[in-house]
Amino acid sequence: GYSLFVTKEFAKAKKEFERTKDIKGEYYYPTNYYYGMCSYFLGNYADATASFEKVRNENTYKSFVPYNLMQIYASQGQDDKVIQYGEAALKDKQLRNRKEVELLLGQSYYRKEDYKNALPHLEYYEANSDKLTVDEFYQLGFTQYKLGNYSKAIPNFKELSLLDSRLGQIANHYLADCYNKTGDRQSARSAFKKVSQMDFEPTLRDEAVINYAKLSAESGFEREAINTLIKVEKKNKYYDEAQEMLAGLLENTSDYA
């Protein structure tokens, strides 16, 4: 069974391990661990979970098993179990795949909207990783944003600011707000402009048009604000607000016609 496992013939290996996995003896724990790993690689998570549960407190495997169990529970949307296993696993100084365990734990807290508990785990993963995926950048940035850590959130949202996708539009929306809240109005204006030019989320696009116009007017770009507001259509829920702003700007410029 072990030879087949090493050569990645998991289905055949599983059959061999299955013959001895219930025999209490010297090979009881190794057999169940590798039977669980075969089941895991074959996508049979019920068998994998049952085997990992048998060995999770055994000294040889207790540092390996939490990560596998957490992956399975995360894939099944069982965030409470991910948190239960993750918090216990982090107490083990010999824990393997620590940064991945931190990530899974942080993501489970994130999905439960428990941003305070999610943050240290997501930041640990970021600090110990060479590169994050777009989703990981967003989760970290959004968690920092929700906790009011706008300066820390900015570089994470900036990593996504060039994406021509729904995620890119949403990231720019929060990036603009972070800039606004930290007093960087020029950068906020640029980010709102990007959002206003993307159609993935029409609500965010329409809101960004108004915010871009406001910041343009406040920054002395009144003609740019006017040109932006003129294009707001009647079906837009911000139309009345745009017309009111437009009237005020035109009056200030003495453009009575």
C-alpha positions in Angstrom: 0.0 0.0 0.0 2.7 2.4 0.9 4.7 1.7 -2.3 1.6 2.3 -4.4 0.9 5.5 -2.4 4.4 6.8 -3.1 4.0 6.1 -6.8 0.7 8.0 -6.7 -1.5 5.0 -7.5 -4.0 6.1 -4.9 -6.9 3.9 -5.9 -4.8 0.7 -5.8 -3.0 1.9 -2.6 -6.4 2.5 -0.9 -7.5 -1.1 -1.5 -4.3 -2.4 0.1 -4.7 -0.1 3.2 -8.4 -1.0 3.4 -7.4 -4.6 4.1 -5.6 -3.7 7.3 -6.9 -0.4 8.5 -9.1 -1.9 11.2 -6.5 -4.2 12.7 -5.2 -2.8 16.0 -1.5 -3.2 16.0 1.8 -1.6 15.0 0.5 -0.3 11.7 -2.9 0.8 12.8 -2.1 4.5 12.8 0.1 4.6 9.7 -2.4 2.6 7.7 -5.3 4.9 8.6 -3.2 8.0 7.9 -2.3 6.8 4.4 -5.7 5.4 3.8 -7.0 8.9 4.7 -4.5 10.6 2.3 -5.5 8.2 -0.5 -9.2 9.0 0.1 -8.3 12.7 0.3 -6.5 12.7 -3.1 -9.4 10.7 -4.6 -11.9 13.2 -3.4 -13.6 10.8 -1.0 -13.8 13.2 1.9 -16.1 11.1 4.1 -13.5 8.2 4.2 -10.7 10.7 4.5 -12.3 12.5 7.5 -13.1 9.2 9.3 -9.4 8.1 9.0 -7.9 11.4 9.9 -10.1 11.5 13.0 -8.6 8.2 14.1 -5.0 9.5 14.0 -5.4 13.2 14.8 -4.2 12.8 18.4 -1.4 10.3 17.6 2.1 11.8 18.1 3.4 10.9 14.7 0.5 12.5 12.7 -1.0 15.1 14.9 1.1 17.9 13.3 0.1 16.9 9.8 -3.6 16.0 10.1 -5.2 19.4 11.0 -4.4 21.0 7.7 -6.0 18.1 5.8 -9.1 18.1 8.0 -9.4 21.9 7.7 -9.2 21.8 3.9 -12.0 19.2 3.8 -14.2 21.1 6.2 -13.5 24.4 4.4 -14.5 22.8 1.0 -17.8 21.7 2.7 -18.5 25.2 4.1 -18.1 24.0 7.7 -16.4 27.1 9.0 -17.1 26.4 12.7 -15.2 23.1 12.4 -12.4 24.8 10.5 -12.1 27.3 13.4 -12.3 24.6 16.0 -9.5 22.6 14.5 -7.4 25.6 13.5 -7.3 27.3 16.8 -6.4 24.0 18.5 -3.7 23.2 15.9 -1.9 26.5 16.3 -1.0 25.5 19.8 1.2 22.8 18.4 4.7 24.1 18.0 5.5 21.3 15.5 2.5 22.0 13.3 3.1 21.5 9.6 1.7 23.8 7.0 1.3 26.5 9.6 0.8 29.4 7.2 -1.8 27.5 5.2 -3.6 26.7 8.5 -3.5 30.4 9.4 -5.0 31.2 6.0 -7.9 28.7 6.2 -8.6 29.9 9.7 -8.6 33.5 8.7 -10.8 32.8 5.7 -13.4 31.0 7.9 -13.6 33.9 10.2 -13.8 36.2 7.2 -16.8 34.3 5.8 -18.5 34.5 9.2 -17.8 38.3 9.0 -15.8 38.1 12.2 -13.2 40.5 10.8 -11.5 41.1 14.2 -10.5 37.5 14.5 -9.8 37.0 10.8 -7.2 39.8 10.6 -4.3 38.4 12.5 -4.5 35.1 10.6 -4.7 36.7 7.2 -1.9 39.1 8.0 0.3 36.2 9.2 -0.3 34.4 5.9 0.5 37.6 3.9 3.7 38.2 5.9 4.9 34.7 5.3 4.0 34.3 1.6 5.9 35.4 -1.5 2.7 36.1 -3.4 -1.1 36.2 -2.8 -3.9 35.3 -5.1 -6.3 38.1 -6.1 -8.9 36.7 -3.7 -6.4 36.6 -0.9 -5.4 40.3 -1.5 -9.1 41.2 -1.5 -10.0 39.3 1.7 -7.1 40.9 3.5 -7.8 44.4 2.2 -11.5 44.2 2.9 -10.9 42.9 6.4 -8.6 45.8 7.1 -11.1 48.2 5.5 -13.9 46.9 7.7 -11.8 47.4 10.8 -10.9 51.0 9.8 -7.3 50.2 8.9 -7.5 52.2 5.7 -3.8 52.9 5.2 -3.1 49.1 5.4 -5.9 48.3 3.1 -4.8 50.6 0.3 -1.8 48.6 -0.9 -3.9 45.4 -1.0 -6.7 47.0 -3.0 -4.1 48.6 -5.3 -2.9 45.1 -6.2 -6.3 44.6 -7.8 -6.9 48.0 -9.2 -5.9 47.1 -12.8 -8.1 44.1 -13.0 -10.8 44.5 -15.8 -13.4 42.5 -13.9 -16.1 42.8 -11.3 -13.5 42.2 -8.5 -11.4 45.0 -10.0 -14.3 47.4 -9.9 -15.2 46.5 -6.4 -11.6 46.8 -5.2 -11.3 50.3 -6.8 -14.6 51.3 -5.1 -13.1 50.5 -1.7 -9.7 51.8 -2.7 -11.3 55.2 -3.5 -13.1 55.3 -0.1 -9.8 54.4 1.7 -8.1 57.3 -0.1 -11.0 59.6 0.8 -10.9 58.6 4.4 -7.1 59.1 4.7 -7.4 62.6 3.0 -5.8 61.7 -0.3 -8.5 63.2 -2.5 -6.6 63.2 -5.8 -6.0 59.4 -5.6 -9.6 58.9 -4.5 -10.7 60.9 -7.6 -8.6 58.7 -9.9 -10.0 55.5 -8.3 -13.6 56.7 -8.6 -13.0 57.5 -12.2 -11.9 53.9 -12.8 -15.0 52.6 -11.1 -17.2 54.9 -13.2 -15.7 53.5 -16.4 -16.6 49.8 -15.6 -20.0 48.2 -16.1 -19.7 45.0 -14.0 -21.6 46.6 -11.1 -23.9 49.4 -12.4 -24.8 50.6 -8.9 -21.1 51.2 -8.1 -20.5 52.8 -11.5 -23.4 55.3 -11.0 -22.3 56.1 -7.5 -18.7 56.6 -8.6 -19.8 59.1 -11.3 -21.2 61.4 -8.6 -18.3 61.0 -6.3 -15.8 61.7 -9.1 -17.7 64.8 -10.0 -17.8 66.0 -6.4 -14.1 65.5 -5.9 -13.4 67.1 -9.3 -15.3 70.2 -8.3 -13.7 70.4 -4.9 -10.3 70.0 -6.5 -10.8 72.9 -8.9 -11.6 70.8 -12.0 -15.1 72.4 -12.4 -15.3 71.9 -16.2 -14.5 68.2 -15.7 -17.2 67.9 -13.1 -19.7 69.6 -15.4 -18.8 67.4 -18.4 -19.3 64.3 -16.1 -22.6 65.4 -14.6 -24.1 66.3 -18.0 -23.8 62.7 -19.0 -25.9 61.4 -16.1 -29.2 60.0 -17.6 -32.7 60.5 -16.2 -33.0 56.7 -15.4 -30.0 57.0 -13.1 -31.1 57.2 -9.4 -28.5 59.9 -8.9 -30.0 62.1 -11.7 -31.7 64.6 -9.4 -28.5 65.0 -7.3 -26.5 65.4 -10.4 -28.8 68.1 -11.8 -28.6 70.0 -8.5 -24.8 69.8 -8.5 -24.7 70.8 -12.1 -26.9 73.8 -11.6 -24.6 75.0 -8.8 -21.5 74.6 -10.8 -22.9 76.3 -13.9 -24.0 79.2 -11.7 -20.6 79.5 -10.2 -19.0 79.7 -13.6 -21.6 82.3 -14.7 -22.6 79.9 -17.6 -26.3 81.0 -17.3 -27.2 79.8 -20.8 
